Amino acid sequence: MKYRTTKRHFREGAKNIFRNGWMTVASVGAVTTTLLLVGAFLALMLNLNHMAQGLEEDVEIEALIDRTANEEEINEIGSAIEQMNETETVAFSSKDEELSQLIEDMGEEGSTWQMFEQDNPLNHAFTVRAKKPTQTESLAAEINNLDNIQEVNYGRDVVQQLFQFNEYARNIGLVLIIGLVFTAIFLISNTIKLTIMARSREIGIMKLVGATNNFIRWPFFIEGALHGIFGSIIPIAAVLTGYHYLVNNLSGQVTYAFVDLLPFHPFAWQLSLIILLIGTFIGIWGSVMSVRKFLKV
């Protein structure tokens, strides 16, 4: 495409924004309303996904060693676990360390366990983490088959429910976002269609004098893209303002460790870019859907 032609398309597309007056306001308003919902829901889903990943990455396997195992056998167990393909990290904890950790975790009630310091009933243990959280169950089963392993704990039922919930949440979130985007495309395509209907005679004349479909389309594509860009400004500002407030105020009020919001930077830039791209896509696709039928002369 020649530079002069490209310049003409951008000029005509920009002129149409101001020429159509209230129709432009309606199109931008449709994009703005939808992107407010998309932006807020996207921020929520990205943070839920971040928290879910944090919970998944905290899943560990505790392999309790038989109390009859000697030091050489314990070392063999550690080497065998390290050589497993799914193993990420392995850490050994002696029964004395296990007892100290138990006393610390129980706080004031932990003092009752101090009487067992001379005759410790706990087991030596290996704490293992899988390369991928979803490999935890299979890795635990493999460890359990080793000699001198008394028991393997990793909260099987809770872990399975956690992975299942995270999968459902991601899929539902993706479906809802796609649904909102297509709703916005439908709204803006109908709004732009009204502006194109008013100029259908002009399009017909251009076709009759030899203008190609692409030559006619491009100004409408530019116009649709501008609708999407202008419609993204308010949602970006509103969502980022609300998110900035949450990041600055929620951390001091919520004591749950798993509630960990994504840091404002670079999340703000990433979210802004996503909303802007979605808005531009909605505007262009809405124009494509609208102008197509008027090019058949």
LOBA-209302 format. One record per residue (C-alpha): residue in three letters; x, y, z. Coordinates in Angstrom, 3 decimals, padded with zeros to 6 digits, always signed. Layout:
REM residues N
ATOM	ALA	X	Y	Z
...
//
This chain:
REM residues 297
ATOM	MET	+000.000	+000.000	+000.000
ATOM	LYS	+001.345	+003.407	-001.011
ATOM	TYR	+002.162	+005.977	+001.653
ATOM	ARG	-000.283	+008.496	+000.146
ATOM	THR	-003.084	+005.927	+000.156
ATOM	THR	-002.305	+004.922	+003.741
ATOM	LYS	-002.320	+008.555	+004.815
ATOM	ARG	-005.680	+009.053	+003.128
ATOM	HIS	-007.188	+006.036	+004.943
ATOM	PHE	-006.038	+007.300	+008.349
ATOM	ARG	-007.281	+010.813	+007.585
ATOM	GLU	-010.709	+009.576	+006.476
ATOM	GLY	-010.982	+007.218	+009.437
ATOM	ALA	-010.168	+010.024	+011.870
ATOM	LYS	-012.630	+012.390	+010.157
ATOM	ASN	-015.411	+009.829	+010.449
ATOM	ILE	-014.945	+009.806	+014.233
ATOM	PHE	-015.977	+013.474	+014.447
ATOM	ARG	-018.347	+013.402	+011.466
ATOM	ASN	-020.643	+010.794	+013.001
ATOM	GLY	-021.122	+012.658	+016.287
ATOM	TRP	-023.475	+010.761	+018.589
ATOM	MET	-022.919	+007.492	+016.757
ATOM	THR	-019.265	+007.710	+017.704
ATOM	VAL	-020.246	+008.410	+021.306
ATOM	ALA	-022.529	+005.355	+021.256
ATOM	SER	-019.812	+003.100	+019.815
ATOM	VAL	-017.169	+004.294	+022.262
ATOM	GLY	-019.687	+003.952	+025.097
ATOM	ALA	-020.420	+000.345	+024.123
ATOM	VAL	-016.716	-000.483	+024.137
ATOM	THR	-016.134	+001.391	+027.413
ATOM	THR	-018.955	-000.379	+029.249
ATOM	THR	-017.863	-003.807	+028.110
ATOM	LEU	-014.155	-003.222	+028.737
ATOM	LEU	-014.901	-002.039	+032.278
ATOM	LEU	-016.369	-005.477	+032.959
ATOM	VAL	-013.650	-007.273	+030.991
ATOM	GLY	-010.861	-005.292	+032.695
ATOM	ALA	-012.190	-005.825	+036.221
ATOM	PHE	-012.845	-009.510	+035.594
ATOM	LEU	-009.458	-009.944	+033.912
ATOM	ALA	-007.671	-008.380	+036.895
ATOM	LEU	-009.613	-010.681	+039.212
ATOM	MET	-008.867	-013.806	+037.175
ATOM	LEU	-005.154	-013.022	+036.773
ATOM	ASN	-004.813	-012.531	+040.529
ATOM	LEU	-006.800	-015.676	+041.329
ATOM	ASN	-004.574	-017.575	+038.911
ATOM	HIS	-001.493	-016.077	+040.624
ATOM	MET	-002.784	-017.149	+044.053
ATOM	ALA	-003.686	-020.597	+042.743
ATOM	GLN	-000.187	-021.042	+041.324
ATOM	GLY	+001.255	-019.996	+044.672
ATOM	LEU	-000.859	-022.607	+046.469
ATOM	GLU	+000.069	-025.261	+043.925
ATOM	GLU	+003.769	-024.495	+044.237
ATOM	ASP	+003.528	-024.833	+048.033
ATOM	VAL	+002.349	-028.440	+047.754
ATOM	GLU	+005.038	-030.699	+049.202
ATOM	ILE	+005.442	-034.405	+049.803
ATOM	GLU	+006.574	-035.635	+053.212
ATOM	ALA	+008.130	-039.086	+053.039
ATOM	LEU	+008.471	-040.654	+056.524
ATOM	ILE	+011.371	-043.098	+056.860
ATOM	ASP	+011.141	-046.344	+058.822
ATOM	ARG	+012.678	-045.900	+062.256
ATOM	THR	+014.676	-049.093	+061.696
ATOM	ALA	+016.513	-047.654	+058.647
ATOM	ASN	+020.209	-046.936	+059.189
ATOM	GLU	+022.168	-043.965	+057.850
ATOM	GLU	+023.294	-045.765	+054.689
ATOM	GLU	+019.726	-046.772	+053.813
ATOM	ILE	+018.525	-043.223	+054.435
ATOM	ASN	+021.164	-041.890	+052.045
ATOM	GLU	+020.078	-044.447	+049.439
ATOM	ILE	+016.486	-043.246	+049.754
ATOM	GLY	+017.589	-039.641	+049.270
ATOM	SER	+019.631	-040.521	+046.185
ATOM	ALA	+016.764	-042.526	+044.698
ATOM	ILE	+014.322	-039.632	+045.149
ATOM	GLU	+016.770	-037.144	+043.611
ATOM	GLN	+017.131	-039.331	+040.515
ATOM	MET	+013.374	-039.449	+039.867
ATOM	ASN	+012.444	-037.480	+036.745
ATOM	GLU	+009.626	-035.554	+038.430
ATOM	THR	+011.661	-034.413	+041.452
ATOM	GLU	+012.469	-030.702	+041.778
ATOM	THR	+013.942	-030.482	+045.296
ATOM	VAL	+014.668	-032.877	+048.153
ATOM	ALA	+015.375	-031.838	+051.740
ATOM	PHE	+016.199	-034.171	+054.640
ATOM	SER	+014.832	-033.462	+058.115
ATOM	SER	+015.966	-035.491	+061.115
ATOM	LYS	+013.486	-036.580	+063.751
ATOM	ASP	+014.956	-034.010	+066.156
ATOM	GLU	+014.371	-031.259	+063.598
ATOM	GLU	+010.851	-032.564	+063.047
ATOM	LEU	+010.145	-032.389	+066.785
ATOM	SER	+011.561	-028.860	+067.072
ATOM	GLN	+009.416	-027.733	+064.138
ATOM	LEU	+006.332	-029.353	+065.685
ATOM	ILE	+006.921	-027.594	+069.016
ATOM	GLU	+007.388	-024.267	+067.207
ATOM	ASP	+004.276	-024.683	+065.046
ATOM	MET	+002.044	-025.525	+068.018
ATOM	GLY	+003.024	-022.402	+069.924
ATOM	GLU	+002.035	-022.494	+073.611
ATOM	GLU	+000.654	-026.023	+073.291
ATOM	GLY	+003.988	-027.198	+071.886
ATOM	SER	+005.537	-027.253	+075.348
ATOM	THR	+003.753	-030.552	+076.046
ATOM	TRP	+005.913	-032.167	+073.352
ATOM	GLN	+009.132	-031.167	+075.050
ATOM	MET	+008.871	-034.241	+077.274
ATOM	PHE	+009.612	-036.370	+074.180
ATOM	GLU	+012.978	-034.753	+073.491
ATOM	GLN	+014.792	-037.632	+075.241
ATOM	ASP	+012.711	-040.355	+073.591
ATOM	ASN	+011.652	-038.871	+070.265
ATOM	PRO	+008.760	-040.877	+068.700
ATOM	LEU	+008.913	-039.083	+065.326
ATOM	ASN	+010.535	-040.283	+062.113
ATOM	HIS	+013.281	-038.927	+059.936
ATOM	ALA	+011.672	-037.482	+056.801
ATOM	PHE	+012.354	-036.210	+053.326
ATOM	THR	+010.447	-033.166	+052.084
ATOM	VAL	+010.057	-033.400	+048.312
ATOM	ARG	+008.678	-030.959	+045.763
ATOM	ALA	+007.698	-031.964	+042.222
ATOM	LYS	+008.812	-030.058	+039.114
ATOM	LYS	+005.150	-029.490	+038.253
ATOM	PRO	+002.422	-029.383	+040.918
ATOM	THR	+000.279	-031.759	+038.860
ATOM	GLN	+003.042	-034.395	+039.132
ATOM	THR	+002.740	-034.506	+042.928
ATOM	GLU	+000.448	-037.534	+043.063
ATOM	SER	+002.501	-039.690	+040.693
ATOM	LEU	+005.764	-038.703	+042.407
ATOM	ALA	+004.301	-039.549	+045.820
ATOM	ALA	+003.269	-042.991	+044.547
ATOM	GLU	+006.754	-043.595	+043.177
ATOM	ILE	+008.381	-042.594	+046.474
ATOM	ASN	+005.983	-044.812	+048.406
ATOM	ASN	+007.268	-047.829	+046.481
ATOM	LEU	+010.820	-047.355	+047.791
ATOM	ASP	+012.195	-049.599	+050.523
ATOM	ASN	+012.245	-048.295	+054.103
ATOM	ILE	+009.472	-045.733	+053.444
ATOM	GLN	+006.888	-045.940	+056.206
ATOM	GLU	+004.379	-043.420	+054.926
ATOM	VAL	+003.986	-040.670	+052.310
ATOM	ASN	+001.862	-037.619	+053.107
ATOM	TYR	+000.858	-034.819	+050.771
ATOM	GLY	-002.821	-034.188	+051.528
ATOM	ARG	-004.064	-036.214	+048.578
ATOM	ASP	-007.767	-035.277	+048.746
ATOM	VAL	-007.085	-031.589	+049.367
ATOM	VAL	-004.477	-031.400	+046.597
ATOM	GLN	-006.760	-033.077	+044.055
ATOM	GLN	-009.612	-030.706	+044.935
ATOM	LEU	-007.258	-027.724	+044.713
ATOM	PHE	-006.010	-028.671	+041.242
ATOM	GLN	-009.554	-029.386	+040.078
ATOM	PHE	-010.887	-026.082	+041.425
ATOM	ASN	-008.050	-024.127	+039.803
ATOM	GLU	-008.719	-025.810	+036.455
ATOM	TYR	-012.451	-025.055	+036.647
ATOM	ALA	-011.807	-021.445	+037.681
ATOM	ARG	-009.423	-020.839	+034.761
ATOM	ASN	-011.793	-022.381	+032.220
ATOM	ILE	-014.861	-020.538	+033.522
ATOM	GLY	-012.955	-017.257	+033.610
ATOM	LEU	-011.757	-017.715	+030.034
ATOM	VAL	-015.298	-018.507	+028.816
ATOM	LEU	-016.747	-015.437	+030.566
ATOM	ILE	-014.086	-013.118	+029.147
ATOM	ILE	-014.632	-014.478	+025.626
ATOM	GLY	-018.390	-014.054	+026.102
ATOM	LEU	-017.978	-010.422	+027.151
ATOM	VAL	-015.704	-009.707	+024.185
ATOM	PHE	-018.196	-011.171	+021.712
ATOM	THR	-020.994	-009.189	+023.369
ATOM	ALA	-018.966	-006.028	+022.835
ATOM	ILE	-018.316	-006.973	+019.199
ATOM	PHE	-022.051	-007.444	+018.657
ATOM	LEU	-022.896	-004.090	+020.267
ATOM	ILE	-020.278	-002.077	+018.431
ATOM	SER	-020.950	-003.795	+015.083
ATOM	ASN	-024.621	-002.839	+015.316
ATOM	THR	-023.740	+000.730	+016.296
ATOM	ILE	-021.205	+001.115	+013.484
ATOM	LYS	-023.672	-000.479	+011.097
ATOM	LEU	-025.999	+002.487	+011.635
ATOM	THR	-023.258	+004.915	+010.649
ATOM	ILE	-022.418	+002.860	+007.575
ATOM	MET	-026.077	+002.630	+006.528
ATOM	ALA	-026.172	+006.411	+006.346
ATOM	ARG	-023.247	+006.237	+003.908
ATOM	SER	-024.323	+003.174	+001.935
ATOM	ARG	-025.112	+005.350	-001.084
ATOM	GLU	-021.569	+006.782	-000.947
ATOM	ILE	-020.120	+003.250	-000.763
ATOM	GLY	-022.224	+002.161	-003.729
ATOM	ILE	-021.015	+005.088	-005.850
ATOM	MET	-017.381	+004.339	-004.955
ATOM	LYS	-017.881	+000.716	-006.019
ATOM	LEU	-019.431	+001.768	-009.334
ATOM	VAL	-016.524	+004.073	-010.194
ATOM	GLY	-014.028	+001.269	-009.637
ATOM	ALA	-012.935	+001.540	-005.976
ATOM	THR	-011.750	-001.794	-004.593
ATOM	ASN	-013.212	-003.347	-001.478
ATOM	ASN	-009.968	-002.819	+000.449
ATOM	PHE	-009.868	+000.866	-000.526
ATOM	ILE	-013.389	+001.292	+000.893
ATOM	ARG	-012.798	-000.904	+003.938
ATOM	TRP	-009.638	+000.643	+005.362
ATOM	PRO	-011.118	+003.954	+006.608
ATOM	PHE	-013.807	+001.959	+008.428
ATOM	PHE	-011.152	-000.300	+009.951
ATOM	ILE	-009.258	+002.777	+011.177
ATOM	GLU	-012.487	+004.235	+012.530
ATOM	GLY	-013.300	+001.004	+014.366
ATOM	ALA	-009.782	+000.790	+015.804
ATOM	LEU	-010.086	+004.377	+017.095
ATOM	HIS	-013.445	+003.527	+018.676
ATOM	GLY	-011.748	+000.655	+020.492
ATOM	ILE	-008.736	+002.746	+021.568
ATOM	PHE	-010.866	+005.636	+022.862
ATOM	GLY	-013.183	+003.155	+024.565
ATOM	SER	-010.197	+001.606	+026.376
ATOM	ILE	-009.041	+004.791	+028.101
ATOM	ILE	-011.700	+005.013	+030.829
ATOM	PRO	-011.641	+001.264	+031.668
ATOM	ILE	-007.837	+001.302	+031.956
ATOM	ALA	-007.917	+004.347	+034.247
ATOM	ALA	-010.776	+002.990	+036.377
ATOM	VAL	-009.410	-000.560	+036.770
ATOM	LEU	-005.867	+000.593	+037.547
ATOM	THR	-007.091	+003.173	+040.082
ATOM	GLY	-009.141	+000.523	+041.891
ATOM	TYR	-006.310	-001.993	+041.734
ATOM	HIS	-003.776	+000.511	+043.051
ATOM	TYR	-006.070	+001.160	+046.017
ATOM	LEU	-006.402	-002.572	+046.728
ATOM	VAL	-002.660	-003.217	+046.515
ATOM	ASN	-001.911	-000.370	+048.932
ATOM	ASN	-004.667	-001.134	+051.448
ATOM	LEU	-005.486	-004.837	+051.266
ATOM	SER	-002.062	-006.150	+052.281
ATOM	GLY	-002.270	-004.557	+055.727
ATOM	GLN	-005.799	-005.800	+056.438
ATOM	VAL	-005.760	-009.408	+055.174
ATOM	THR	-003.727	-011.855	+057.238
ATOM	TYR	-004.192	-014.928	+055.039
ATOM	ALA	-000.871	-015.931	+053.502
ATOM	PHE	-002.411	-017.160	+050.232
ATOM	VAL	-003.988	-013.740	+049.504
ATOM	ASP	-001.085	-012.372	+047.500
ATOM	LEU	-001.947	-009.762	+044.873
ATOM	LEU	+000.271	-009.238	+041.857
ATOM	PRO	+002.530	-006.172	+042.335
ATOM	PHE	+001.171	-003.006	+040.701
ATOM	HIS	+004.229	-002.812	+038.445
ATOM	PRO	+004.534	-004.417	+035.915
ATOM	PHE	+000.957	-005.727	+036.242
ATOM	ALA	-000.487	-002.280	+035.450
ATOM	TRP	+001.349	-002.087	+032.130
ATOM	GLN	+000.467	-005.658	+031.204
ATOM	LEU	-003.223	-005.205	+032.016
ATOM	SER	-003.345	-001.860	+030.167
ATOM	LEU	-001.840	-003.435	+027.059
ATOM	ILE	-004.281	-006.363	+027.171
ATOM	ILE	-007.309	-004.048	+027.537
ATOM	LEU	-006.029	-001.794	+024.757
ATOM	LEU	-005.494	-004.759	+022.410
ATOM	ILE	-008.929	-006.185	+023.228
ATOM	GLY	-010.529	-002.763	+022.622
ATOM	THR	-008.740	-002.351	+019.290
ATOM	PHE	-009.715	-005.877	+018.235
ATOM	ILE	-013.350	-005.264	+019.196
ATOM	GLY	-013.442	-002.024	+017.195
ATOM	ILE	-011.816	-003.477	+014.066
ATOM	TRP	-013.835	-006.680	+014.099
ATOM	GLY	-017.053	-004.749	+014.688
ATOM	SER	-016.275	-002.665	+011.614
ATOM	VAL	-015.462	-005.784	+009.579
ATOM	MET	-018.788	-007.356	+010.488
ATOM	SER	-020.684	-004.160	+009.662
ATOM	VAL	-019.116	-003.049	+006.386
ATOM	ARG	-019.083	-006.476	+004.741
ATOM	LYS	-022.713	-006.524	+003.558
ATOM	PHE	-022.524	-003.018	+002.071
ATOM	LEU	-019.672	-003.975	-000.259
ATOM	LYS	-021.934	-006.238	-002.316
ATOM	VAL	-023.124	-004.036	-005.178
//
